[in-house]
Amino acid sequence: MEFSIFSCILWMILTSIAIHLISSSRKRPNFPPGPRSLPIIGNLLDVGDKPHKFLADVAKAHGPISSLKLGQVSTVVVSSPETIRQVLETHDHVLSCRAIPDATRFSDHEQLGILWVVPASPIGKNIRKFFKSRLFSAKSLEAKESLRGAKIEELLDSIRESAVNGEVVDVGAAAFGLSLNLMSCSIWSMDLADTNSEMVIQFKSTFRGVLEEYGKPNISDFFPVLKKLDIQGVRRRTAVHLRKMFDLIDEMIDRRLKMQESLDFTPKFDMLHHFLNMEEDNDEVLLDRNQIRHSILVSDTAFIFFTKS
């Protein structure tokens, strides 16, 4: 066993050296300026446990556009508001393709998830149009304004109650709970404050597991040659959580379809409603059930990240 581990480590080192030597002999692309990097590992050690501070120092030294070498992956960092606006608005069609984290490679999620779909593809264009016209339109956002206000008021009431009782408030947990509740109400009108529901308990636990795995630095993302090995087991653990998430999403879709069959059903006009009631005559390419599952999963994750930031 010890010999096999030593052989694996030795193989990694030799492979990384070989890749570094080959890449060094090739003509380098014209990247923006950036800090000096070490052979093989690049700037990984520079990032440290305070990446925000390191990136701020890089911006001061090299300007609003700089480059880093994270392992064997070249990365361009954009830091000023003006430059970010150009990237996201003016040149979004050129710069909208994203590096796909190894943890997402399960059940074709890297091909069907909203974040990873090629924007210029038919499904990419269709999903962008769908989100713009149905979910992020001024009318849709205004309709959910009272709901957002109510959830924020619930959080404030909880904090006030803790203050009266002299209890410590876990700000991180409170912010995560608020984001999760806003997301669940917007996507499928489910109130995660109901702690007696087995589905709610399972959803919270599984979703937190997905976020934790997504947030871990993964050596496979910095050294693509090692992806197949999944050395840290991130992809394996994420696959377990994603399988559970897809089962929960399927259960919610089936429950909503059954509710819609009832004559006294009142439409909820949440994300799930729009996904299940897309119209062919509205120039929309209908999504199949598998595409809807992956789109909802990415929407869950993106909603949490954007609300927390």
C-alpha positions in Angstrom: 0.0 0.0 0.0 2.8 2.4 1.0 4.6 1.5 -2.3 1.5 2.3 -4.4 1.0 5.7 -2.7 4.7 6.5 -3.2 4.5 5.5 -6.9 1.4 7.7 -7.4 3.1 10.7 -5.8 6.3 10.1 -7.9 4.3 9.7 -11.0 2.5 13.0 -10.3 5.8 14.9 -9.8 7.4 13.5 -12.9 4.2 14.2 -15.0 4.0 17.7 -13.7 7.7 18.3 -14.5 7.2 17.0 -18.0 4.2 19.2 -18.6 6.1 22.2 -17.4 9.1 21.5 -19.6 6.8 21.0 -22.7 4.7 24.1 -22.0 7.9 26.2 -21.4 9.3 25.2 -24.8 6.1 26.4 -26.6 5.4 30.0 -27.5 3.5 31.6 -24.6 0.3 33.5 -25.4 0.3 37.3 -24.7 -1.1 37.3 -21.2 -1.5 40.5 -19.0 1.3 41.2 -16.5 1.3 39.3 -13.2 3.5 38.2 -10.3 6.3 35.8 -10.9 5.3 32.1 -10.6 7.2 29.0 -9.5 7.7 26.0 -11.8 4.9 23.5 -11.8 2.8 25.0 -9.0 2.7 28.6 -10.3 1.2 31.1 -7.8 -0.7 28.5 -5.7 1.4 29.2 -2.6 1.0 33.0 -3.1 -2.8 32.8 -2.9 -2.6 31.4 0.7 -5.6 31.5 3.1 -6.6 35.1 2.2 -7.0 35.1 -1.5 -8.9 38.4 -1.5 -5.9 40.2 0.1 -3.5 38.6 -2.4 -5.7 39.6 -5.4 -6.0 43.2 -4.0 -2.1 43.3 -3.8 -1.9 41.9 -7.4 -4.3 44.6 -8.7 -2.2 47.4 -7.0 1.0 46.1 -8.5 -0.1 45.1 -12.0 -3.3 47.0 -12.7 -7.0 46.1 -13.3 -6.1 43.2 -15.6 -3.5 40.7 -14.5 -2.7 37.1 -14.9 -1.8 34.2 -12.5 -0.6 30.7 -13.0 -2.6 28.4 -10.7 -0.8 25.1 -11.1 -0.9 24.4 -14.8 -3.9 26.7 -15.4 -3.4 30.2 -16.7 -5.9 32.6 -15.1 -6.7 36.2 -16.0 -7.9 38.4 -13.1 -10.1 41.4 -13.7 -10.5 43.7 -10.7 -11.8 47.2 -11.4 -15.5 47.9 -11.8 -15.0 49.5 -15.2 -13.1 46.6 -16.6 -15.5 44.1 -15.1 -18.4 45.9 -16.8 -16.6 45.6 -20.1 -16.1 41.9 -19.6 -19.7 41.2 -18.5 -21.5 43.6 -20.8 -19.5 44.7 -23.8 -17.5 41.5 -24.5 -19.7 38.9 -22.8 -20.2 36.9 -26.1 -16.4 36.4 -26.3 -15.7 35.8 -22.6 -18.8 33.9 -21.5 -17.3 30.4 -21.7 -16.2 29.2 -18.3 -13.7 26.7 -17.0 -15.7 23.6 -15.8 -14.8 22.4 -12.3 -14.1 18.7 -12.1 -16.6 18.3 -9.3 -19.5 19.1 -11.7 -18.7 16.2 -14.0 -21.6 13.9 -13.1 -24.6 12.8 -15.1 -23.7 15.2 -18.0 -24.1 18.2 -15.6 -21.1 19.9 -17.2 -23.0 19.8 -20.5 -26.5 20.6 -19.4 -26.1 23.0 -16.5 -26.9 26.6 -17.3 -23.4 27.8 -16.2 -21.6 25.4 -18.5 -23.8 25.4 -21.6 -22.0 27.1 -24.6 -23.8 30.5 -24.8 -23.8 30.5 -28.6 -25.5 27.1 -28.8 -29.3 26.9 -29.5 -30.0 25.6 -25.9 -27.7 28.3 -24.5 -29.5 31.1 -26.4 -32.9 29.6 -25.4 -32.1 29.5 -21.7 -30.7 33.0 -21.6 -33.8 34.3 -23.4 -36.0 32.3 -21.0 -34.3 33.7 -17.9 -34.4 37.2 -19.2 -38.0 37.2 -20.3 -39.6 35.0 -17.6 -37.5 35.1 -14.4 -35.6 38.4 -14.4 -38.1 40.7 -16.1 -39.2 43.8 -14.2 -42.7 42.3 -13.8 -41.4 39.1 -12.3 -39.0 40.8 -9.9 -41.7 43.2 -8.7 -44.1 40.3 -8.1 -41.6 38.7 -5.7 -40.8 42.0 -3.9 -43.2 41.4 -1.0 -42.0 37.9 -0.6 -38.4 39.0 -0.2 -39.4 41.7 2.3 -41.3 39.2 4.3 -38.4 36.8 4.5 -36.0 39.6 5.6 -38.5 40.7 8.2 -38.6 37.1 9.5 -34.8 37.1 9.9 -34.9 40.4 11.7 -37.6 39.1 14.1 -35.4 36.1 14.8 -32.4 38.3 15.6 -34.5 40.6 17.8 -35.7 37.6 19.7 -32.2 36.3 20.2 -31.1 39.7 21.5 -33.9 39.8 24.0 -33.0 36.3 25.2 -29.3 37.2 25.3 -28.5 34.5 22.8 -25.5 34.5 20.4 -26.5 34.9 16.7 -24.5 32.9 14.1 -24.4 35.6 11.3 -23.1 33.1 8.7 -25.8 30.6 9.5 -28.5 33.3 9.5 -27.3 34.7 6.1 -27.2 31.2 4.6 -30.7 30.4 5.9 -32.1 33.6 4.4 -30.5 32.9 1.0 -31.7 29.3 1.0 -35.2 30.4 1.9 -35.4 33.1 -0.7 -34.1 30.6 -3.3 -36.5 27.9 -2.4 -39.5 30.3 -2.5 -38.4 31.8 -5.8 -37.7 28.5 -7.5 -40.5 26.2 -6.2 -42.4 28.0 -3.6 -41.2 25.8 -0.7 -40.7 27.4 2.7 -37.5 26.0 4.2 -38.5 27.4 7.6 -40.6 24.3 8.0 -38.1 22.3 10.0 -40.6 19.4 10.6 -40.7 18.4 6.9 -38.4 15.5 6.1 -37.9 16.8 2.6 -36.8 20.2 3.9 -34.3 18.6 6.3 -32.9 16.3 3.5 -32.8 19.2 1.0 -30.8 21.5 3.4 -28.3 18.8 4.3 -27.8 17.7 0.7 -27.5 21.2 -0.7 -25.0 22.2 2.0 -23.0 19.2 1.0 -22.9 20.2 -2.6 -21.8 23.8 -1.8 -19.1 22.6 0.6 -17.6 20.3 -2.1 -17.9 23.0 -4.8 -16.0 25.4 -2.5 -13.1 23.1 -1.8 -9.8 23.7 -3.7 -9.4 20.7 -6.0 -6.0 19.6 -7.3 -7.8 18.3 -10.4 -8.8 21.8 -11.4 -5.2 23.1 -11.2 -3.6 20.1 -12.8 -6.0 18.8 -15.5 -3.8 15.8 -16.2 -4.8 14.4 -12.8 -8.5 14.7 -13.3 -9.1 11.0 -14.0 -7.5 10.1 -10.6 -9.8 12.3 -8.5 -7.1 12.3 -5.9 -9.0 14.2 -3.2 -12.3 12.4 -3.9 -14.1 15.6 -4.5 -15.9 14.4 -7.7 -16.9 11.1 -5.9 -18.4 12.9 -2.9 -20.1 15.5 -5.0 -21.7 12.8 -7.2 -23.3 11.3 -4.1 -24.8 14.7 -3.1 -25.9 15.5 -6.7 -27.6 12.1 -7.0 -29.6 12.9 -3.9 -30.4 16.5 -5.2 -31.7 15.1 -8.5 -33.9 12.7 -6.7 -35.3 15.6 -4.6 -35.8 17.7 -7.7 -37.6 14.8 -9.4 -39.9 14.4 -6.4 -40.8 18.1 -6.5 -41.4 18.1 -10.2 -43.7 15.1 -9.8 -45.5 16.7 -6.9 -46.1 19.9 -9.0 -47.3 18.0 -12.1 -49.8 16.1 -9.9 -51.0 19.4 -8.3 -51.5 21.0 -11.8 -53.9 18.2 -12.7 -56.3 19.4 -10.0 -59.1 21.6 -11.2 -58.7 24.0 -8.2 -55.0 24.4 -8.6 -53.7 28.0 -8.4 -50.5 28.6 -10.4 -47.6 29.7 -8.3 -45.6 31.5 -11.1 -42.3 30.4 -9.7 -39.3 29.1 -11.7 -40.6 25.6 -11.7 -44.0 26.8 -13.1 -42.3 28.6 -16.0 -40.1 25.6 -16.7 -43.0 23.2 -16.8 -45.2 25.5 -18.9 -42.9 26.7 -21.7 -44.8 27.5 -24.9 -43.7 26.3 -28.3 -45.6 29.1 -30.0 -43.6 31.7 -28.0 -40.5 30.9 -30.0 -39.1 28.8 -27.1 -37.2 25.5 -27.5 -38.9 23.3 -25.0 -36.6 21.8 -22.4 -36.9 18.1 -21.6 -37.1 16.9 -18.0 -33.4 16.2 -17.7 -32.5 19.7 -18.9 -35.0 21.1 -16.4 -33.4 19.1 -13.5 -29.9 20.4 -14.3 -31.2 24.0 -14.8 -32.9 24.0 -11.4 -29.8 22.6 -9.7 -27.6 25.3 -11.2 -30.2 28.0 -10.3 -30.1 26.8 -6.7 -26.4 27.1 -6.5 -26.1 30.4 -8.3 -28.9 32.0 -6.3 -27.1 31.2 -3.0 -23.7 32.6 -4.3 -25.2 35.8 -5.7 -27.4 36.5 -2.7 -24.6 36.0 -0.2 -22.2 38.2 -2.2 
